[in-house]
Amino acid sequence: WNRIPTNLREVDPNVVRLSDGTYRAYVKAGLDGAMAAYRSTDGLNWTLAGEVFRDERYRNATDPDVFETPDGWVMLLSLGARMLRCTSQD
């Protein structure tokens, strides 16, 4: 392993490689349980894609874990001792 600089400054990102070879990083985006996505073509230089989750009922959500299934995308969020499962087609 070699340490290489990146402009992604968020804590504990979940990075997914997409079928087109690009990358998406999912991160906690504030103190209200919102999650954001960043995109990259090389895994080092990132741009904000936007907010991907926010729900007033889950203000303590953290630690997004995202993966693709045959039926679409799944995001698992930690709610302390519980988990929240979210789905998306894109």
Secondary structure as GFF3:
##gff-version 3
##sequence-region A 1 90
A	DSSP	beta_strand	14	17	.	.	.	ID=ss1
A	DSSP	beta_strand	23	28	.	.	.	ID=ss2
A	DSSP	beta_strand	35	40	.	.	.	ID=ss3
A	DSSP	beta_strand	47	53	.	.	.	ID=ss4
A	DSSP	three_ten_helix	56	58	.	.	.	ID=ss5
A	DSSP	beta_strand	62	69	.	.	.	ID=ss6
A	DSSP	beta_strand	72	79	.	.	.	ID=ss7
A	DSSP	beta_strand	82	88	.	.	.	ID=ss8
###
